[in-house]
Amino acid sequence: MKVSTRIILSFVMLGVFIIIASYMGIRPIENQLKEIGTFHSTALYSIQSINSKLTGAVEESFAYVVSGDAQEKEEFLQWAENFKQKTKEFRDLAQLDKHGEEDEKALLDKIVSGQSVLLKQAKIMFKEYEKTGAVSIETFQKYEEAIDGIVPIIENFVEIEKEEVEQAHQIALDTIDRSEKTIYQVAFISLALAVGLALFISRSIAKPLLKLQQAATKIGRGEFSTKIEITSQDEIGSLAHTFNKMANELQETTVSRNLLESANQSLQAKIIEKEEAEKKVTLERQNLYNILDSLPMAFHLQAPDHTVPFANKVFRELFGDPQKRKCHDLMHNRSLPCEVCEPFRVFDHGKKEISVWEALNGRTYITVCTPFTDVDGSPLILEMALDITEQENAKKQAILAKEELELSNIKVQQCEERLQLALEASMPGAWDWNIQTGEVIFSPQWFESPGYKKNELTPHVDSWKKLVHPDDLLKTMEALEIHFREGTEVYQVENRLLKKDGSWRWNLDVGKVVKRDAEEKPLRMVGVDQDITYQKRWRKACALVNNESV
């Protein structure tokens, strides 16, 4: 037998006993109530039913004119029909009552009359709504007045009947007092029976429930392999089966959770790795900017959208801080990009572009634009601006000298060709020197002029010293020592470097210490080497033209 069946059966028996015993105690009360309260109780119920149905009917009438639901209207009309039947039944009861008969009949007549008025106004309101789709304020007010006319009468009638019922109830109280002793005896017997049934139920279900509790405690400690041995076919047996199934699912879920935690840890590690990579990229970009910022020539980076992500110190001093300005605005004072932009051709063909630029400050620059990839992989242009104003002025002087001395066109052409060669060969090669270790990092452009390959020279300052002409090495080292000791703005010296083919080239060596220790000892120095061989020859040629000494 199921637990629910046992419980229901036990308490049904208890309930039957209580009903029989209560009936024995309450029977005298019922007889007394039948004698003194039949009419008033029935009347009160009837009039309260009418009052309750009236409230529902009014709500249905309002619902109909709001929603247009015909069902609400039909339910209201059905109430009106039931109202007539209820009032007829109540009139028959009122005629049987000997107390207050005339007052009740008068109120009943008013209720019937008020119901007729309410029904009439409701039908007027329904008709107006069905015709126009709305109800006028005047019609609605008349309907509310009809409601207000009948509700107080019904409430008054309820109060009268309540008073008469209370009187009948008081009569019954005396009988109840006489029956209390019997009811108390019945209650005591019922209590004893309930205790007996409780003990019976406890013995039949307490033991399996205790097993369930113990198993739940073990699972709470993480022992998901716990099983409950209950074979009964009732609800407790079903609960035990469900409990065992839950334990299996929890065990499987624990394995899945472990796998998820492992995957989450792996993801966290990848996130940390990505953050470290981003930090490294930022550091590398900043190191690059520091190097460019320390160079004595103007450098800046251009993006495909014409913005200038970076400009070194020399550039900012010459042309201003780029901030968020476009290159055509910053360098040419234009609101729109230039029709022909030589630097931007680098983005198209990916090759170096060299051009001459007349700046707004009145100076002339040769610009070298090189394709450049940022540390994050985005394409940029690295542009260097070298001031050649003096060379341009010298070129103009050479033209004047040609006119004054009537040099031949061939000599003038030769002078201009030499100047062009000097300009094309003026691309500097950058270097980065670790003074403590002697290690030097040379840019790829540095090797172009002397004709060496990268693997042919050891990246050390001693390799560079071996290339310096013996007659120039002393003054070069003295210039370095003065820069180290006195902290001059830049180190600059002209010397000769040995080329791979055995010839010598004139070199302009420019650099600056960018890092010192706490005692101001130099640690790191960056700079550029610029081939000035052709400039030297050109100046010598111009001097010969002008009959000047070099």
Secondary structure, DSSP 8 states (H G I E B T S, - for coil): --HHHHHHHHHHHHHHHHHHHHHHHHHHHHHHHHHHSHHHHHHHHHHHHHHHHHHHHHHHHHHHHHH--HHHHHHHHHHHHHHHHHHHHHHHHHHH--SSHHHHHHHHHHHHHHHHHHHHHHHHHHHHHHHHSS--HHHHHHHHHHHHHHHHHHHHHHHHHHHHHHHHHHHHHHHHHHHHHHHHHHHHHHHHHHHHHHHHHHHHHHHHHHHHHHHHHHHHTT-TT-------SSHHHHHHHHHHHHHHHHHHHHHHHHHHHHHHHHHHHHHHHHHHHHHHHHHHHHHHHHHHHHSSSEEEEE-TTSB-SEE-HHHHHHH---TT-BHHHHHH--SS--SS-TTTHHHHH---EEEEEE-TTS-EEEEEEEEEE-TTS-EEEEEEEEE-HHHHHHHHHHHHHHHHHT--HHHHHHHHHHHHHHHHT---EEEEEETTT-BEEE-HHHHHTTT--GGGS-SBHHHHHHHB-HHHHHHHHHHHHHHHHH--S-EEEEEEEE-TTS-EEEEEEEEEEEEE-TT--EEEEEEEEEE-HHHHHHHHHHHHHTT---
